[in-house]
Amino acid sequence: MPAEHRLLKSILPAKMFEVVKSGTKQWLMECPCGHKRDIWDSGGIRYKAAGQPRRLLRCPRCGKATWHRIRKKTESERVELP
Ligand SMILES: [Zn+2]
């Protein structure tokens, strides 16, 4: 478990932690090169947030710092992403 989530788990009641986790699990970050990452799996948290912001992140596939799009997973991505 990433440090961010360990901290979150220590400050939140177990039930609340699960709510934040399942909420975050519906989101992913997408690099312009097409690489997608699960926000939760990379230590992120996205809870009760709206819109589709962008974040400057280093992509593990193309190795560049690019503006990743934060977006909700589609139905099939929710199943296919590990
Ligand atoms: Zn990339």
PDB file of the backbone (N, CA, C, O) and the ligand in Angstrom, with CONECT records:
HET     ZN  A 101       1
ATOM      1  N   MET A   1       0.853  -1.205   0.000  1.00  0.00           N
ATOM      2  CA  MET A   1       0.000   0.000   0.000  1.00  0.00           C
ATOM      3  C   MET A   1       0.886   1.253   0.000  1.00  0.00           C
ATOM      4  O   MET A   1       1.816   1.350   0.801  1.00  0.00           O
ATOM      5  N   PRO A   2       0.605   2.207  -0.889  1.00  0.00           N
ATOM      6  CA  PRO A   2       1.422   3.435  -0.921  1.00  0.00           C
ATOM      7  C   PRO A   2       1.276   4.223   0.381  1.00  0.00           C
ATOM      8  O   PRO A   2       0.270   4.097   1.081  1.00  0.00           O
ATOM      9  N   ALA A   3       2.277   5.027   0.696  1.00  0.00           N
ATOM     10  CA  ALA A   3       2.279   5.806   1.940  1.00  0.00           C
ATOM     11  C   ALA A   3       1.033   6.681   2.070  1.00  0.00           C
ATOM     12  O   ALA A   3       0.479   6.836   3.158  1.00  0.00           O
ATOM     13  N   GLU A   4       0.603   7.248   0.944  1.00  0.00           N
ATOM     14  CA  GLU A   4      -0.570   8.125   0.972  1.00  0.00           C
ATOM     15  C   GLU A   4      -1.805   7.380   1.483  1.00  0.00           C
ATOM     16  O   GLU A   4      -2.615   7.928   2.231  1.00  0.00           O
ATOM     17  N   HIS A   5      -1.928   6.130   1.065  1.00  0.00           N
ATOM     18  CA  HIS A   5      -3.103   5.361   1.447  1.00  0.00           C
ATOM     19  C   HIS A   5      -2.988   4.833   2.872  1.00  0.00           C
ATOM     20  O   HIS A   5      -3.986   4.672   3.575  1.00  0.00           O
ATOM     21  N   ARG A   6      -1.752   4.567   3.280  1.00  0.00           N
ATOM     22  CA  ARG A   6      -1.558   4.144   4.671  1.00  0.00           C
ATOM     23  C   ARG A   6      -1.974   5.265   5.608  1.00  0.00           C
ATOM     24  O   ARG A   6      -2.607   5.035   6.639  1.00  0.00           O
ATOM     25  N   LEU A   7      -1.601   6.497   5.224  1.00  0.00           N
ATOM     26  CA  LEU A   7      -1.953   7.653   6.033  1.00  0.00           C
ATOM     27  C   LEU A   7      -3.468   7.813   6.060  1.00  0.00           C
ATOM     28  O   LEU A   7      -4.070   8.021   7.114  1.00  0.00           O
ATOM     29  N   LEU A   8      -4.058   7.713   4.899  1.00  0.00           N
ATOM     30  CA  LEU A   8      -5.503   7.865   4.783  1.00  0.00           C
ATOM     31  C   LEU A   8      -6.220   6.832   5.642  1.00  0.00           C
ATOM     32  O   LEU A   8      -7.196   7.138   6.326  1.00  0.00           O
ATOM     33  N   LYS A   9      -5.719   5.615   5.591  1.00  0.00           N
ATOM     34  CA  LYS A   9      -6.339   4.531   6.348  1.00  0.00           C
ATOM     35  C   LYS A   9      -6.222   4.757   7.853  1.00  0.00           C
ATOM     36  O   LYS A   9      -7.095   4.360   8.625  1.00  0.00           O
ATOM     37  N   SER A  10      -5.131   5.401   8.253  1.00  0.00           N
ATOM     38  CA  SER A  10      -4.925   5.623   9.681  1.00  0.00           C
ATOM     39  C   SER A  10      -5.792   6.754  10.213  1.00  0.00           C
ATOM     40  O   SER A  10      -6.089   6.795  11.407  1.00  0.00           O
ATOM     41  N   ILE A  11      -6.207   7.685   9.330  1.00  0.00           N
ATOM     42  CA  ILE A  11      -7.010   8.805   9.823  1.00  0.00           C
ATOM     43  C   ILE A  11      -8.507   8.622   9.579  1.00  0.00           C
ATOM     44  O   ILE A  11      -9.326   9.291  10.210  1.00  0.00           O
ATOM     45  N   LEU A  12      -8.864   7.722   8.670  1.00  0.00           N
ATOM     46  CA  LEU A  12     -10.277   7.529   8.358  1.00  0.00           C
ATOM     47  C   LEU A  12     -10.831   6.258   8.998  1.00  0.00           C
ATOM     48  O   LEU A  12     -10.114   5.276   9.188  1.00  0.00           O
ATOM     49  N   PRO A  13     -12.132   6.301   9.329  1.00  0.00           N
ATOM     50  CA  PRO A  13     -12.767   5.045   9.753  1.00  0.00           C
ATOM     51  C   PRO A  13     -12.731   4.060   8.584  1.00  0.00           C
ATOM     52  O   PRO A  13     -12.760   4.478   7.427  1.00  0.00           O
ATOM     53  N   ALA A  14     -12.668   2.757   8.872  1.00  0.00           N
ATOM     54  CA  ALA A  14     -12.531   1.743   7.826  1.00  0.00           C
ATOM     55  C   ALA A  14     -13.583   1.880   6.733  1.00  0.00           C
ATOM     56  O   ALA A  14     -13.277   1.740   5.548  1.00  0.00           O
ATOM     57  N   LYS A  15     -14.807   2.151   7.126  1.00  0.00           N
ATOM     58  CA  LYS A  15     -15.900   2.268   6.170  1.00  0.00           C
ATOM     59  C   LYS A  15     -15.657   3.426   5.208  1.00  0.00           C
ATOM     60  O   LYS A  15     -15.867   3.309   4.001  1.00  0.00           O
ATOM     61  N   MET A  16     -15.210   4.548   5.772  1.00  0.00           N
ATOM     62  CA  MET A  16     -14.956   5.743   4.974  1.00  0.00           C
ATOM     63  C   MET A  16     -13.804   5.499   4.002  1.00  0.00           C
ATOM     64  O   MET A  16     -13.832   5.952   2.858  1.00  0.00           O
ATOM     65  N   PHE A  17     -12.808   4.785   4.470  1.00  0.00           N
ATOM     66  CA  PHE A  17     -11.665   4.470   3.622  1.00  0.00           C
ATOM     67  C   PHE A  17     -12.128   3.677   2.401  1.00  0.00           C
ATOM     68  O   PHE A  17     -11.674   3.930   1.285  1.00  0.00           O
ATOM     69  N   GLU A  18     -13.018   2.730   2.608  1.00  0.00           N
ATOM     70  CA  GLU A  18     -13.531   1.921   1.501  1.00  0.00           C
ATOM     71  C   GLU A  18     -14.319   2.776   0.504  1.00  0.00           C
ATOM     72  O   GLU A  18     -14.259   2.549  -0.704  1.00  0.00           O
ATOM     73  N   VAL A  19     -15.055   3.759   1.024  1.00  0.00           N
ATOM     74  CA  VAL A  19     -15.831   4.648   0.154  1.00  0.00           C
ATOM     75  C   VAL A  19     -14.893   5.464  -0.728  1.00  0.00           C
ATOM     76  O   VAL A  19     -15.110   5.590  -1.933  1.00  0.00           O
ATOM     77  N   VAL A  20     -13.845   6.019  -0.115  1.00  0.00           N
ATOM     78  CA  VAL A  20     -12.878   6.818  -0.866  1.00  0.00           C
ATOM     79  C   VAL A  20     -12.165   5.934  -1.895  1.00  0.00           C
ATOM     80  O   VAL A  20     -11.917   6.350  -3.027  1.00  0.00           O
ATOM     81  N   LYS A  21     -11.846   4.721  -1.481  1.00  0.00           N
ATOM     82  CA  LYS A  21     -11.153   3.799  -2.376  1.00  0.00           C
ATOM     83  C   LYS A  21     -12.000   3.459  -3.595  1.00  0.00           C
ATOM     84  O   LYS A  21     -11.523   3.540  -4.727  1.00  0.00           O
ATOM     85  N   SER A  22     -13.250   3.079  -3.369  1.00  0.00           N
ATOM     86  CA  SER A  22     -14.085   2.692  -4.504  1.00  0.00           C
ATOM     87  C   SER A  22     -14.391   3.890  -5.386  1.00  0.00           C
ATOM     88  O   SER A  22     -14.558   3.742  -6.597  1.00  0.00           O
ATOM     89  N   GLY A  23     -14.468   5.095  -4.781  1.00  0.00           N
ATOM     90  CA  GLY A  23     -14.691   6.301  -5.578  1.00  0.00           C
ATOM     91  C   GLY A  23     -13.488   6.597  -6.461  1.00  0.00           C
ATOM     92  O   GLY A  23     -13.638   6.914  -7.641  1.00  0.00           O
ATOM     93  N   THR A  24     -12.304   6.494  -5.888  1.00  0.00           N
ATOM     94  CA  THR A  24     -11.073   6.774  -6.636  1.00  0.00           C
ATOM     95  C   THR A  24     -10.852   5.740  -7.732  1.00  0.00           C
ATOM     96  O   THR A  24     -10.328   6.058  -8.799  1.00  0.00           O
ATOM     97  N   LYS A  25     -11.251   4.511  -7.465  1.00  0.00           N
ATOM     98  CA  LYS A  25     -11.062   3.423  -8.422  1.00  0.00           C
ATOM     99  C   LYS A  25     -11.791   3.652  -9.742  1.00  0.00           C
ATOM    100  O   LYS A  25     -11.531   2.953 -10.721  1.00  0.00           O
ATOM    101  N   GLN A  26     -12.685   4.609  -9.777  1.00  0.00           N
ATOM    102  CA  GLN A  26     -13.418   4.863 -11.018  1.00  0.00           C
ATOM    103  C   GLN A  26     -12.687   5.829 -11.933  1.00  0.00           C
ATOM    104  O   GLN A  26     -13.165   6.149 -13.021  1.00  0.00           O
ATOM    105  N   TRP A  27     -11.518   6.297 -11.485  1.00  0.00           N
ATOM    106  CA  TRP A  27     -10.792   7.295 -12.254  1.00  0.00           C
ATOM    107  C   TRP A  27      -9.444   6.778 -12.748  1.00  0.00           C
ATOM    108  O   TRP A  27      -8.840   5.892 -12.144  1.00  0.00           O
ATOM    109  N   LEU A  28      -8.995   7.346 -13.847  1.00  0.00           N
ATOM    110  CA  LEU A  28      -7.661   6.993 -14.326  1.00  0.00           C
ATOM    111  C   LEU A  28      -6.963   8.238 -14.860  1.00  0.00           C
ATOM    112  O   LEU A  28      -7.599   9.265 -15.098  1.00  0.00           O
ATOM    113  N   MET A  29      -5.651   8.135 -15.047  1.00  0.00           N
ATOM    114  CA  MET A  29      -4.860   9.217 -15.632  1.00  0.00           C
ATOM    115  C   MET A  29      -4.390   8.720 -16.985  1.00  0.00           C
ATOM    116  O   MET A  29      -3.950   7.579 -17.121  1.00  0.00           O
ATOM    117  N   GLU A  30      -4.488   9.590 -17.988  1.00  0.00           N
ATOM    118  CA  GLU A  30      -4.112   9.172 -19.330  1.00  0.00           C
ATOM    119  C   GLU A  30      -3.081  10.124 -19.916  1.00  0.00           C
ATOM    120  O   GLU A  30      -3.297  11.334 -19.985  1.00  0.00           O
ATOM    121  N   CYS A  31      -1.945   9.551 -20.340  1.00  0.00           N
ATOM    122  CA  CYS A  31      -0.886  10.325 -20.989  1.00  0.00           C
ATOM    123  C   CYS A  31      -1.260  10.528 -22.457  1.00  0.00           C
ATOM    124  O   CYS A  31      -1.966   9.703 -23.037  1.00  0.00           O
ATOM    125  N   PRO A  32      -0.785  11.630 -23.065  1.00  0.00           N
ATOM    126  CA  PRO A  32      -1.057  11.826 -24.505  1.00  0.00           C
ATOM    127  C   PRO A  32      -0.535  10.670 -25.360  1.00  0.00           C
ATOM    128  O   PRO A  32      -1.019  10.477 -26.475  1.00  0.00           O
ATOM    129  N   CYS A  33       0.432   9.900 -24.873  1.00  0.00           N
ATOM    130  CA  CYS A  33       0.954   8.768 -25.653  1.00  0.00           C
ATOM    131  C   CYS A  33      -0.001   7.582 -25.602  1.00  0.00           C
ATOM    132  O   CYS A  33       0.181   6.599 -26.322  1.00  0.00           O
ATOM    133  N   GLY A  34      -1.022   7.677 -24.746  1.00  0.00           N
ATOM    134  CA  GLY A  34      -2.009   6.614 -24.694  1.00  0.00           C
ATOM    135  C   GLY A  34      -1.906   5.718 -23.469  1.00  0.00           C
ATOM    136  O   GLY A  34      -2.742   4.841 -23.255  1.00  0.00           O
ATOM    137  N   HIS A  35      -0.860   5.951 -22.661  1.00  0.00           N
ATOM    138  CA  HIS A  35      -0.680   5.127 -21.470  1.00  0.00           C
ATOM    139  C   HIS A  35      -1.670   5.526 -20.378  1.00  0.00           C
ATOM    140  O   HIS A  35      -1.809   6.705 -20.054  1.00  0.00           O
ATOM    141  N   LYS A  36      -2.345   4.544 -19.822  1.00  0.00           N
ATOM    142  CA  LYS A  36      -3.330   4.808 -18.777  1.00  0.00           C
ATOM    143  C   LYS A  36      -2.873   4.220 -17.456  1.00  0.00           C
ATOM    144  O   LYS A  36      -2.287   3.138 -17.400  1.00  0.00           O
ATOM    145  N   ARG A  37      -3.153   4.952 -16.409  1.00  0.00           N
ATOM    146  CA  ARG A  37      -2.806   4.471 -15.074  1.00  0.00           C
ATOM    147  C   ARG A  37      -3.979   4.623 -14.132  1.00  0.00           C
ATOM    148  O   ARG A  37      -4.701   5.620 -14.168  1.00  0.00           O
ATOM    149  N   ASP A  38      -4.157   3.636 -13.304  1.00  0.00           N
ATOM    150  CA  ASP A  38      -5.183   3.692 -12.282  1.00  0.00           C
ATOM    151  C   ASP A  38      -4.740   4.695 -11.218  1.00  0.00           C
ATOM    152  O   ASP A  38      -3.629   4.594 -10.698  1.00  0.00           O
ATOM    153  N   ILE A  39      -5.593   5.651 -10.894  1.00  0.00           N
ATOM    154  CA  ILE A  39      -5.198   6.670  -9.916  1.00  0.00           C
ATOM    155  C   ILE A  39      -4.969   6.061  -8.540  1.00  0.00           C
ATOM    156  O   ILE A  39      -3.999   6.392  -7.858  1.00  0.00           O
ATOM    157  N   TRP A  40      -5.847   5.192  -8.148  1.00  0.00           N
ATOM    158  CA  TRP A  40      -5.708   4.566  -6.826  1.00  0.00           C
ATOM    159  C   TRP A  40      -4.416   3.763  -6.738  1.00  0.00           C
ATOM    160  O   TRP A  40      -3.682   3.858  -5.754  1.00  0.00           O
ATOM    161  N   ASP A  41      -4.147   2.977  -7.765  1.00  0.00           N
ATOM    162  CA  ASP A  41      -2.958   2.126  -7.756  1.00  0.00           C
ATOM    163  C   ASP A  41      -1.660   2.917  -7.767  1.00  0.00           C
ATOM    164  O   ASP A  41      -0.620   2.399  -7.359  1.00  0.00           O
ATOM    165  N   SER A  42      -1.703   4.174  -8.232  1.00  0.00           N
ATOM    166  CA  SER A  42      -0.475   4.974  -8.204  1.00  0.00           C
ATOM    167  C   SER A  42      -0.431   5.879  -6.980  1.00  0.00           C
ATOM    168  O   SER A  42       0.333   6.843  -6.944  1.00  0.00           O
ATOM    169  N   GLY A  43      -1.250   5.570  -5.975  1.00  0.00           N
ATOM    170  CA  GLY A  43      -1.161   6.297  -4.710  1.00  0.00           C
ATOM    171  C   GLY A  43      -2.029   7.529  -4.628  1.00  0.00           C
ATOM    172  O   GLY A  43      -1.927   8.304  -3.677  1.00  0.00           O
ATOM    173  N   GLY A  44      -2.876   7.715  -5.612  1.00  0.00           N
ATOM    174  CA  GLY A  44      -3.708   8.913  -5.636  1.00  0.00           C
ATOM    175  C   GLY A  44      -5.049   8.739  -4.960  1.00  0.00           C
ATOM    176  O   GLY A  44      -5.476   7.634  -4.623  1.00  0.00           O
ATOM    177  N   ILE A  45      -5.698   9.879  -4.777  1.00  0.00           N
ATOM    178  CA  ILE A  45      -7.023   9.887  -4.175  1.00  0.00           C
ATOM    179  C   ILE A  45      -7.882  10.850  -4.986  1.00  0.00           C
ATOM    180  O   ILE A  45      -7.462  11.967  -5.288  1.00  0.00           O
ATOM    181  N   ARG A  46      -9.055  10.420  -5.326  1.00  0.00           N
ATOM    182  CA  ARG A  46      -9.984  11.313  -5.995  1.00  0.00           C
ATOM    183  C   ARG A  46     -11.363  11.012  -5.461  1.00  0.00           C
ATOM    184  O   ARG A  46     -11.968   9.987  -5.774  1.00  0.00           O
ATOM    185  N   TYR A  47     -11.841  11.928  -4.651  1.00  0.00           N
ATOM    186  CA  TYR A  47     -13.101  11.679  -3.985  1.00  0.00           C
ATOM    187  C   TYR A  47     -14.001  12.893  -4.095  1.00  0.00           C
ATOM    188  O   TYR A  47     -13.593  14.010  -3.779  1.00  0.00           O
ATOM    189  N   LYS A  48     -15.210  12.673  -4.540  1.00  0.00           N
ATOM    190  CA  LYS A  48     -16.195  13.748  -4.675  1.00  0.00           C
ATOM    191  C   LYS A  48     -15.648  14.932  -5.452  1.00  0.00           C
ATOM    192  O   LYS A  48     -15.910  16.086  -5.114  1.00  0.00           O
ATOM    193  N   ALA A  49     -14.885  14.636  -6.499  1.00  0.00           N
ATOM    194  CA  ALA A  49     -14.331  15.706  -7.318  1.00  0.00           C
ATOM    195  C   ALA A  49     -15.059  15.730  -8.655  1.00  0.00           C
ATOM    196  O   ALA A  49     -15.503  14.696  -9.154  1.00  0.00           O
ATOM    197  N   ALA A  50     -15.173  16.899  -9.216  1.00  0.00           N
ATOM    198  CA  ALA A  50     -15.862  17.033 -10.493  1.00  0.00           C
ATOM    199  C   ALA A  50     -14.889  17.498 -11.566  1.00  0.00           C
ATOM    200  O   ALA A  50     -13.788  17.961 -11.269  1.00  0.00           O
ATOM    201  N   GLY A  51     -15.311  17.368 -12.808  1.00  0.00           N
ATOM    202  CA  GLY A  51     -14.503  17.864 -13.909  1.00  0.00           C
ATOM    203  C   GLY A  51     -13.425  16.899 -14.330  1.00  0.00           C
ATOM    204  O   GLY A  51     -13.303  15.806 -13.777  1.00  0.00           O
ATOM    205  N   GLN A  52     -12.643  17.302 -15.309  1.00  0.00           N
ATOM    206  CA  GLN A  52     -11.559  16.480 -15.821  1.00  0.00           C
ATOM    207  C   GLN A  52     -10.292  17.317 -15.885  1.00  0.00           C
ATOM    208  O   GLN A  52      -9.905  17.788 -16.955  1.00  0.00           O
ATOM    209  N   PRO A  53      -9.645  17.502 -14.739  1.00  0.00           N
ATOM    210  CA  PRO A  53      -8.447  18.339 -14.692  1.00  0.00           C
ATOM    211  C   PRO A  53      -7.248  17.650 -15.342  1.00  0.00           C
ATOM    212  O   PRO A  53      -7.325  16.487 -15.738  1.00  0.00           O
ATOM    213  N   ARG A  54      -6.156  18.376 -15.445  1.00  0.00           N
ATOM    214  CA  ARG A  54      -4.936  17.797 -15.978  1.00  0.00           C
ATOM    215  C   ARG A  54      -3.844  17.899 -14.935  1.00  0.00           C
ATOM    216  O   ARG A  54      -3.810  18.834 -14.135  1.00  0.00           O
ATOM    217  N   ARG A  55      -2.961  16.933 -14.958  1.00  0.00           N
ATOM    218  CA  ARG A  55      -1.848  16.946 -14.011  1.00  0.00           C
ATOM    219  C   ARG A  55      -0.555  16.677 -14.759  1.00  0.00           C
ATOM    220  O   ARG A  55      -0.492  15.819 -15.639  1.00  0.00           O
ATOM    221  N   LEU A  56       0.480  17.430 -14.391  1.00  0.00           N
ATOM    222  CA  LEU A  56       1.793  17.225 -14.998  1.00  0.00           C
ATOM    223  C   LEU A  56       2.485  16.076 -14.270  1.00  0.00           C
ATOM    224  O   LEU A  56       2.838  16.185 -13.095  1.00  0.00           O
ATOM    225  N   LEU A  57       2.671  14.974 -14.996  1.00  0.00           N
ATOM    226  CA  LEU A  57       3.244  13.781 -14.383  1.00  0.00           C
ATOM    227  C   LEU A  57       4.231  13.124 -15.326  1.00  0.00           C
ATOM    228  O   LEU A  57       4.152  13.284 -16.544  1.00  0.00           O
ATOM    229  N   ARG A  58       5.168  12.377 -14.741  1.00  0.00           N
ATOM    230  CA  ARG A  58       6.088  11.624 -15.577  1.00  0.00           C
ATOM    231  C   ARG A  58       5.438  10.300 -15.949  1.00  0.00           C
ATOM    232  O   ARG A  58       4.970   9.556 -15.087  1.00  0.00           O
ATOM    233  N   CYS A  59       5.418  10.025 -17.225  1.00  0.00           N
ATOM    234  CA  CYS A  59       4.791   8.798 -17.715  1.00  0.00           C
ATOM    235  C   CYS A  59       5.811   7.668 -17.746  1.00  0.00           C
ATOM    236  O   CYS A  59       6.902   7.841 -18.288  1.00  0.00           O
ATOM    237  N   PRO A  60       5.475   6.511 -17.171  1.00  0.00           N
ATOM    238  CA  PRO A  60       6.417   5.387 -17.151  1.00  0.00           C
ATOM    239  C   PRO A  60       6.634   4.765 -18.524  1.00  0.00           C
ATOM    240  O   PRO A  60       7.628   4.070 -18.734  1.00  0.00           O
ATOM    241  N   ARG A  61       5.732   5.000 -19.449  1.00  0.00           N
ATOM    242  CA  ARG A  61       5.875   4.390 -20.771  1.00  0.00           C
ATOM    243  C   ARG A  61       6.736   5.234 -21.705  1.00  0.00           C
ATOM    244  O   ARG A  61       7.717   4.734 -22.255  1.00  0.00           O
ATOM    245  N   CYS A  62       6.377   6.528 -21.897  1.00  0.00           N
ATOM    246  CA  CYS A  62       7.162   7.348 -22.827  1.00  0.00           C
ATOM    247  C   CYS A  62       8.300   8.069 -22.102  1.00  0.00           C
ATOM    248  O   CYS A  62       9.173   8.648 -22.748  1.00  0.00           O
ATOM    249  N   GLY A  63       8.298   8.039 -20.744  1.00  0.00           N
ATOM    250  CA  GLY A  63       9.395   8.609 -19.986  1.00  0.00           C
ATOM    251  C   GLY A  63       9.434  10.123 -19.937  1.00  0.00           C
ATOM    252  O   GLY A  63      10.404  10.699 -19.444  1.00  0.00           O
ATOM    253  N   LYS A  64       8.399  10.777 -20.438  1.00  0.00           N
ATOM    254  CA  LYS A  64       8.375  12.234 -20.445  1.00  0.00           C
ATOM    255  C   LYS A  64       7.398  12.751 -19.396  1.00  0.00           C
ATOM    256  O   LYS A  64       6.467  12.058 -18.988  1.00  0.00           O
ATOM    257  N   ALA A  65       7.640  13.993 -18.971  1.00  0.00           N
ATOM    258  CA  ALA A  65       6.674  14.656 -18.094  1.00  0.00           C
ATOM    259  C   ALA A  65       5.626  15.285 -19.002  1.00  0.00           C
ATOM    260  O   ALA A  65       5.916  16.228 -19.739  1.00  0.00           O
ATOM    261  N   THR A  66       4.441  14.772 -18.946  1.00  0.00           N
ATOM    262  CA  THR A  66       3.382  15.260 -19.833  1.00  0.00           C
ATOM    263  C   THR A  66       2.134  15.599 -19.027  1.00  0.00           C
ATOM    264  O   THR A  66       2.000  15.211 -17.866  1.00  0.00           O
ATOM    265  N   TRP A  67       1.230  16.326 -19.662  1.00  0.00           N
ATOM    266  CA  TRP A  67      -0.041  16.643 -19.000  1.00  0.00           C
ATOM    267  C   TRP A  67      -0.972  15.452 -19.146  1.00  0.00           C
ATOM    268  O   TRP A  67      -1.455  15.146 -20.237  1.00  0.00           O
ATOM    269  N   HIS A  68      -1.210  14.795 -18.037  1.00  0.00           N
ATOM    270  CA  HIS A  68      -2.114  13.654 -18.039  1.00  0.00           C
ATOM    271  C   HIS A  68      -3.547  14.124 -17.832  1.00  0.00           C
ATOM    272  O   HIS A  68      -3.819  15.016 -17.029  1.00  0.00           O
ATOM    273  N   ARG A  69      -4.433  13.515 -18.560  1.00  0.00           N
ATOM    274  CA  ARG A  69      -5.836  13.823 -18.403  1.00  0.00           C
ATOM    275  C   ARG A  69      -6.391  12.933 -17.297  1.00  0.00           C
ATOM    276  O   ARG A  69      -6.152  11.726 -17.278  1.00  0.00           O
ATOM    277  N   ILE A  70      -7.122  13.535 -16.392  1.00  0.00           N
ATOM    278  CA  ILE A  70      -7.777  12.768 -15.339  1.00  0.00           C
ATOM    279  C   ILE A  70      -9.207  12.536 -15.811  1.00  0.00           C
ATOM    280  O   ILE A  70      -9.954  13.488 -16.037  1.00  0.00           O
ATOM    281  N   ARG A  71      -9.573  11.311 -15.955  1.00  0.00           N
ATOM    282  CA  ARG A  71     -10.950  11.078 -16.405  1.00  0.00           C
ATOM    283  C   ARG A  71     -11.533   9.808 -15.811  1.00  0.00           C
ATOM    284  O   ARG A  71     -10.824   8.934 -15.313  1.00  0.00           O
ATOM    285  N   LYS A  72     -12.846   9.746 -15.885  1.00  0.00           N
ATOM    286  CA  LYS A  72     -13.539   8.580 -15.373  1.00  0.00           C
ATOM    287  C   LYS A  72     -13.336   7.413 -16.319  1.00  0.00           C
ATOM    288  O   LYS A  72     -13.316   7.589 -17.537  1.00  0.00           O
ATOM    289  N   LYS A  73     -13.188   6.236 -15.768  1.00  0.00           N
ATOM    290  CA  LYS A  73     -13.028   5.050 -16.600  1.00  0.00           C
ATOM    291  C   LYS A  73     -14.335   4.754 -17.328  1.00  0.00           C
ATOM    292  O   LYS A  73     -15.427   5.038 -16.835  1.00  0.00           O
ATOM    293  N   THR A  74     -14.188   4.179 -18.510  1.00  0.00           N
ATOM    294  CA  THR A  74     -15.377   3.715 -19.211  1.00  0.00           C
ATOM    295  C   THR A  74     -15.753   2.358 -18.624  1.00  0.00           C
ATOM    296  O   THR A  74     -15.011   1.782 -17.829  1.00  0.00           O
ATOM    297  N   GLU A  75     -16.883   1.877 -19.016  1.00  0.00           N
ATOM    298  CA  GLU A  75     -17.378   0.596 -18.507  1.00  0.00           C
ATOM    299  C   GLU A  75     -16.338  -0.515 -18.693  1.00  0.00           C
ATOM    300  O   GLU A  75     -16.057  -1.271 -17.763  1.00  0.00           O
ATOM    301  N   SER A  76     -15.766  -0.608 -19.908  1.00  0.00           N
ATOM    302  CA  SER A  76     -14.821  -1.695 -20.191  1.00  0.00           C
ATOM    303  C   SER A  76     -13.483  -1.496 -19.477  1.00  0.00           C
ATOM    304  O   SER A  76     -12.836  -2.471 -19.092  1.00  0.00           O
ATOM    305  N   GLU A  77     -13.065  -0.246 -19.299  1.00  0.00           N
ATOM    306  CA  GLU A  77     -11.799   0.011 -18.610  1.00  0.00           C
ATOM    307  C   GLU A  77     -11.892  -0.375 -17.141  1.00  0.00           C
ATOM    308  O   GLU A  77     -10.894  -0.755 -16.529  1.00  0.00           O
ATOM    309  N   ARG A  78     -13.077  -0.278 -16.586  1.00  0.00           N
ATOM    310  CA  ARG A  78     -13.250  -0.655 -15.185  1.00  0.00           C
ATOM    311  C   ARG A  78     -12.972  -2.144 -15.003  1.00  0.00           C
ATOM    312  O   ARG A  78     -12.555  -2.586 -13.932  1.00  0.00           O
ATOM    313  N   VAL A  79     -13.208  -2.899 -16.056  1.00  0.00           N
ATOM    314  CA  VAL A  79     -13.006  -4.341 -15.980  1.00  0.00           C
ATOM    315  C   VAL A  79     -11.587  -4.720 -16.406  1.00  0.00           C
ATOM    316  O   VAL A  79     -10.923  -5.532 -15.762  1.00  0.00           O
ATOM    317  N   GLU A  80     -11.140  -4.109 -17.512  1.00  0.00           N
ATOM    318  CA  GLU A  80      -9.869  -4.529 -18.108  1.00  0.00           C
ATOM    319  C   GLU A  80      -8.607  -4.089 -17.365  1.00  0.00           C
ATOM    320  O   GLU A  80      -7.621  -4.825 -17.334  1.00  0.00           O
ATOM    321  N   LEU A  81      -8.630  -2.904 -16.770  1.00  0.00           N
ATOM    322  CA  LEU A  81      -7.412  -2.429 -16.115  1.00  0.00           C
ATOM    323  C   LEU A  81      -7.085  -3.290 -14.905  1.00  0.00           C
ATOM    324  O   LEU A  81      -7.974  -3.613 -14.117  1.00  0.00           O
ATOM    325  N   PRO A  82      -5.844  -3.659 -14.752  1.00  0.00           N
ATOM    326  CA  PRO A  82      -5.453  -4.507 -13.629  1.00  0.00           C
ATOM    327  C   PRO A  82      -5.574  -3.773 -12.301  1.00  0.00           C
ATOM    328  O   PRO A  82      -5.282  -4.344 -11.251  1.00  0.00           O
TER     329      PRO A  82
HETATM  330 ZN    ZN A 101       3.355   8.617 -22.033  1.00  0.00          ZN2+
END
